[in-house]
Amino acid sequence: MKIEIIAGGIFGAKGEIPIGTVLDVKSEPTGWAGRYRVVSAGGKDKVAVTNPATAGLKAIHYGGGKFNVQNGDQVLLSGLSKADADAFNALSDEDKETFVAAEKAKG
C-alpha cells in the first residue's frame, strides 16, 4: 500500500518526513491518523485515491499568460492576469466567493 504524508510530525530514521512524501507500507499506520492519506491500497477491500477532485475556488493558468477562476473543473471567470490570479489565490475562501459574485454581477 502507498500512503502520502499530508501533515507534519511524522519522523523516520533521518528526521521528520517531508509533507508530500509517498511511502510504501505493509498496512495502514493508524497511529498516524490525520497525517496521511492512502494513495494506492493494493488490496481488494480498499479504494485507491489517485486523483481526488479539487474543491474550492482557485485561479489556474490556462495558457497565453491568462488564468481562469475555477471550482474543480467548472470555469467561473476567465482572462485574469498572473498578478490578478496571484492576488485572488491569496484571498480567504469567503473573499474569493464575494469576488466571483461581484465579477459575475458586472456581466
Protein Blocks (a to p, Z undefined) as FASTA:
>chain_A
ZZddfbehiacfkocadehiacddfbdcfklgoiaccfblopakbccdfbdcdedjdddd
ebjhiacddehjacfbghiafklmmmmmmpcfklmmmmmmmmmmnZZ
